[in-house]
Amino acid sequence: METRIALIGIIVESPDSIQELNGLLHEYRNYIIGRMGIPYRDCDVNIISVAIDAPQDAINALSGKIGRLQGISAKTIYSNITDVKEK
């Protein structure tokens, strides 16, 4: 299965949606390489980066679902590297 490496940048402005966000990240956990969260207390937001290696459709689905959560913004950048892996 062909996969792509991507980075999803997430800004959480509403703590009410954090549980739903964590549920989505758990659902896609097999594709996630790593994640880093930074609480920016001065602005009362959380900044999260998620590195992922997954089929294009899975990356698009996860990014879209995250972007539809209330009070959460997400953008995805893709590497030009593709890899053939069995997952």
TORSENU-576699 format. One record per residue (C-alpha): x, y, z; residue number from 1. Coordinates in nm, 2 decimals, always signed. Each point is the difference from the previous one (the first is absolute). Layout:
% residues N
+--------+--------+--------+------+
|      u |      v |      w | resi |
+--------+--------+--------+------+
|      X |      Y |      Z |  NUM |
...
+--------+--------+--------+------+
//
This chain:
% residues 87
+--------+--------+--------+------+
|      u |      v |      w | resi |
+--------+--------+--------+------+
|  +0.00 |  +0.00 |  +0.00 |    1 |
|  +0.15 |  +0.34 |  -0.10 |    2 |
|  +0.03 |  +0.24 |  +0.28 |    3 |
|  +0.10 |  +0.37 |  +0.04 |    4 |
|  +0.17 |  +0.18 |  +0.28 |    5 |
|  -0.18 |  +0.31 |  +0.13 |    6 |
|  -0.02 |  +0.24 |  +0.28 |    7 |
|  -0.33 |  +0.12 |  +0.14 |    8 |
|  +0.02 |  +0.32 |  +0.19 |    9 |
|  -0.29 |  +0.05 |  +0.25 |   10 |
|  -0.10 |  +0.31 |  +0.20 |   11 |
|  -0.24 |  -0.07 |  +0.28 |   12 |
|  -0.19 |  +0.31 |  +0.11 |   13 |
|  -0.29 |  -0.18 |  +0.17 |   14 |
|  +0.07 |  -0.25 |  +0.28 |   15 |
|  -0.35 |  -0.14 |  -0.06 |   16 |
|  +0.12 |  -0.18 |  -0.31 |   17 |
|  +0.31 |  -0.16 |  +0.14 |   18 |
|  -0.16 |  -0.33 |  +0.09 |   19 |
|  -0.13 |  -0.04 |  -0.36 |   20 |
|  +0.34 |  +0.09 |  -0.14 |   21 |
|  +0.17 |  -0.26 |  +0.22 |   22 |
|  -0.26 |  -0.25 |  -0.11 |   23 |
|  +0.09 |  +0.06 |  -0.37 |   24 |
|  +0.37 |  -0.02 |  +0.07 |   25 |
|  -0.05 |  -0.33 |  +0.18 |   26 |
|  -0.21 |  -0.13 |  -0.30 |   27 |
|  +0.29 |  +0.07 |  -0.23 |   28 |
|  +0.28 |  -0.10 |  +0.24 |   29 |
|  +0.14 |  -0.27 |  -0.22 |   30 |
|  +0.11 |  +0.26 |  -0.25 |   31 |
|  +0.13 |  +0.26 |  +0.24 |   32 |
|  +0.38 |  +0.02 |  +0.02 |   33 |
|  -0.01 |  +0.25 |  +0.29 |   34 |
|  -0.17 |  +0.30 |  +0.14 |   35 |
|  +0.11 |  +0.31 |  +0.20 |   36 |
|  -0.23 |  +0.22 |  +0.19 |   37 |
|  +0.09 |  +0.35 |  +0.13 |   38 |
|  -0.23 |  +0.18 |  +0.24 |   39 |
|  +0.02 |  +0.38 |  -0.08 |   40 |
|  -0.14 |  +0.12 |  +0.33 |   41 |
|  +0.05 |  +0.37 |  -0.08 |   42 |
|  -0.26 |  -0.03 |  -0.28 |   43 |
|  -0.20 |  -0.28 |  +0.15 |   44 |
|  +0.05 |  -0.23 |  -0.30 |   45 |
|  +0.17 |  -0.34 |  -0.06 |   46 |
|  +0.22 |  -0.06 |  -0.30 |   47 |
|  +0.04 |  -0.36 |  -0.12 |   48 |
|  +0.20 |  -0.15 |  -0.28 |   49 |
|  -0.06 |  -0.35 |  -0.12 |   50 |
|  +0.24 |  -0.18 |  -0.22 |   51 |
|  -0.17 |  -0.27 |  -0.20 |   52 |
|  +0.09 |  -0.27 |  -0.26 |   53 |
|  -0.32 |  -0.12 |  -0.16 |   54 |
|  -0.19 |  -0.05 |  -0.33 |   55 |
|  -0.10 |  +0.34 |  -0.15 |   56 |
|  -0.37 |  -0.08 |  +0.06 |   57 |
|  +0.06 |  -0.06 |  +0.37 |   58 |
|  +0.19 |  +0.32 |  +0.04 |   59 |
|  -0.27 |  +0.20 |  -0.17 |   60 |
|  -0.27 |  -0.17 |  +0.21 |   61 |
|  +0.17 |  +0.07 |  +0.33 |   62 |
|  +0.09 |  +0.36 |  -0.09 |   63 |
|  -0.36 |  +0.07 |  -0.12 |   64 |
|  -0.15 |  -0.15 |  +0.31 |   65 |
|  +0.23 |  +0.21 |  +0.22 |   66 |
|  -0.08 |  +0.31 |  -0.19 |   67 |
|  -0.37 |  -0.04 |  +0.05 |   68 |
|  +0.03 |  +0.00 |  +0.38 |   69 |
|  -0.13 |  +0.31 |  +0.17 |   70 |
|  +0.28 |  +0.23 |  +0.12 |   71 |
|  +0.28 |  -0.19 |  -0.18 |   72 |
|  +0.19 |  +0.10 |  -0.31 |   73 |
|  +0.22 |  -0.24 |  -0.19 |   74 |
|  +0.23 |  +0.02 |  -0.31 |   75 |
|  +0.19 |  -0.29 |  -0.16 |   76 |
|  +0.33 |  +0.01 |  -0.18 |   77 |
|  +0.12 |  -0.29 |  -0.21 |   78 |
|  +0.35 |  -0.14 |  -0.07 |   79 |
|  +0.08 |  -0.09 |  -0.36 |   80 |
|  +0.12 |  -0.33 |  +0.13 |   81 |
|  -0.22 |  -0.30 |  -0.06 |   82 |
|  +0.07 |  -0.34 |  +0.12 |   83 |
|  -0.15 |  -0.34 |  -0.06 |   84 |
|  -0.07 |  -0.17 |  +0.33 |   85 |
|  -0.23 |  -0.27 |  +0.13 |   86 |
|  -0.19 |  +0.13 |  +0.30 |   87 |
+--------+--------+--------+------+
//
